[in-house]
Amino acid sequence: MSIQRHNENGKIIAKKFTIEQIEEADDQDAGYCIACGAWRDCCEPDARKYTCDECGLPHVYGAQELVIMGRVVDEC
């Protein structure tokens, strides 16, 4: 998984996820890293800033938290 950054300021561009991905994560008590997009098991729905096993950054959020944060994208 790759981490995208803004050219001007170097900040991470947060990933977005489909509603299907969010529902699957919610069903399996998992979450996603908004930095690299990696899946992480054992996340409460309201998890915030868990450490990502892939990129090592504290950017893993639970499924319900991702919805609250607006990290859901339409699949159109």
C-alpha positions in Angstrom: 0.0 0.0 0.0 1.3 3.4 -0.8 1.0 6.7 1.1 0.2 9.7 -1.0 1.3 13.2 0.1 0.5 16.7 -1.0 3.3 18.1 -3.2 3.2 21.5 -1.4 3.2 20.7 2.3 4.0 17.0 2.4 0.9 16.1 4.5 -0.7 12.7 4.0 -3.7 12.6 1.7 -6.2 10.5 3.7 -7.7 7.5 1.9 -11.5 7.0 1.5 -13.3 3.7 1.5 -16.5 2.3 -0.2 -19.6 1.6 1.9 -19.0 -2.1 1.2 -15.5 -1.9 2.7 -16.9 -0.1 5.7 -19.7 -2.7 6.2 -17.2 -5.6 5.9 -14.9 -4.0 8.4 -17.8 -3.4 10.8 -19.0 -7.0 10.5 -15.5 -8.3 11.2 -14.4 -5.9 14.0 -11.7 -4.4 11.8 -10.6 -1.0 10.6 -8.5 0.7 7.9 -5.5 2.9 7.8 -6.3 6.2 6.3 -2.6 6.8 5.4 -1.9 3.6 3.4 -5.4 2.0 3.1 -4.3 -1.3 4.9 -6.9 -3.5 6.7 -6.3 -4.1 10.4 -8.1 -6.7 12.5 -9.1 -6.3 16.1 -10.5 -2.7 15.9 -13.4 -1.5 17.8 -15.9 0.4 15.7 -14.9 3.6 17.3 -11.2 2.9 17.2 -9.0 6.0 16.7 -5.3 6.3 15.9 -4.3 2.7 16.2 -0.9 1.8 14.8 -1.0 0.4 11.3 0.8 -3.0 10.9 1.8 -2.1 7.3 3.1 1.5 7.4 3.6 1.9 11.2 1.7 5.2 11.4 -1.1 5.8 14.0 -3.8 6.3 11.4 -6.0 3.2 11.8 -9.7 3.9 12.5 -12.6 1.6 13.1 -15.5 1.3 10.7 -18.0 3.6 12.4 -15.4 6.2 13.1 -14.5 6.3 9.4 -18.2 7.0 8.6 -18.3 9.8 11.2 -15.1 11.3 9.7 -16.5 11.3 6.2 -14.0 8.8 4.8 -16.7 7.1 2.7 -16.7 7.5 -1.1 -19.5 6.8 -3.6 -18.7 4.0 -6.0 -20.2 5.8 -9.0 
